[in-house]
Structures are given as C-alpha cells and as structure tokens.
Amino acid sequence: MQGYNEWHSHLGPCPACGTITFDYGGGWRCMAQHCFNNASNPVGNLGPSPAWWNTGIQVMKDGTAWCAHDKDFINIQESDTGWGDTPQKAVDNFFNPQ
C-alpha cells in the first residue's frame, strides 16, 4: 500500500488473529483481510489499543495455538508463557495462569 507508512503507525498484534495492526481514527485496525477487525469492516472505531501492547508482552503462533511471553523469553520449557486460541486469550492466560 503506497503512502501507508506516511499516514499510519504499526501497532501490536491483533487480539483476534495476531496480524500486525495500525492506528486508525484514534483507535486501531487489523491488516488481515479475513479478520473482523479489518478496516473494511463497517463497524465503528475499535477504540484504544489493548493494554498489553505497552507491557512488553510478545505473542507468537506455535502450531495452531498462540503463545504469550515477556521480553526475557528463553524457550517454552524455561520461561513463563500463556497459551490460547487467540492472541488475547494467550495474554489473559499469561497474566492469570491456571
């Protein structure tokens, strides 16, 4: 998308699908075409970004699950992690382990 970077900033991963997001009208939108949070969705602004975007928590996909970890991540066996079906659920499980 030519000119995109001059007008928008890249933000954290989408809480629903994990794709990179961008600022959009004071809130954010997902860059994935298949995601409900995409800018082409006629639903109004998504509002402020999730609080965990500013905590240093990283989210990655491992197989079919999402894994959330902090910036001191070494590996799955040694580091604290949270797992879930979506990035947001993985972050929730990271902060509230069961």
N, C-alpha and C positions, 0 to 999 in steps of 0.2 A: 504494500500500500504506500505509494509515493506521497511524501509530505506528512505521513503519520507521526513520525518522531518529533516533528517540529510542534505538534499540537497536543500530544498526549504523552504521559509518563507511564512506563511499565510498573505494575504493582506486584503484589504477591500472587500465589496460585489461587485459582478459583476454588472456593469451598465445595463446589459440587463436582467439578471434573478435573481439577488440578492444572488446567491450562493457564498460561500467563494472562493477566488481566491488565486493563488500562484505565486511567482516570476518565470519567465520563459525567459531565454535568454536575460536578461536586460529589459524585459517588464513584462507582466503578462498573465495568462490564467485562465479560469474558471474551477472549478472541476465538474460541472454538465455535465453529458454525453449528454444531449439533447441541450445544449447551443451552439450557433455558435462560442462562444469564447473559446471552449474547446481545449485542447492541441492536440487532434486527428484531428482537422481541419487543412488541408494542407495550409491554408492561412498563410502568414508570420507573424512575431512577431507583437504583438498588440501595442508595444511602451510603453511610460511611463504611469504610473497609473493616473487615473483621479485626478485632483487637490483636489477635495472634500474629498478624502480619508484621507488627512492630516489636515482637518479643524475641526475634532471632530464631524462632522455630522454623525448621525446614520440613518440607513434605516431599516424599518421593514415592513412586509406584514400584512395588515389588511383586511381580506376578500379577494377580488380579486384585491385590489389596493395596491400600495406601499406608505408608509408614511416616509418622511424625517423630522428629528428634530435634535435639538442640544443636547449637553450633559446635559443641565439643564431641560430636559423634565420632566413634571409632569404628564399631561394627555392631551388628544386631545382637550378638552374644554379650558384649561388654557394656553397651550403652543403654540408657533409658529410652524406651520407644513407646509409641502408641499406635495402634492399628485400627483400621476401619474400612468400610466400603466406599467412603468418600474422604477427601482431604479433611473436611470439617470434623467428621467422626473420629478420624485418626488423631487430630489435635485434641478433641474432647477427651479421648482415652489416654492421651499423653499426660494431660493435666489432672485427670481423675482416674488413675489406674484401678482396676477392679480386683 
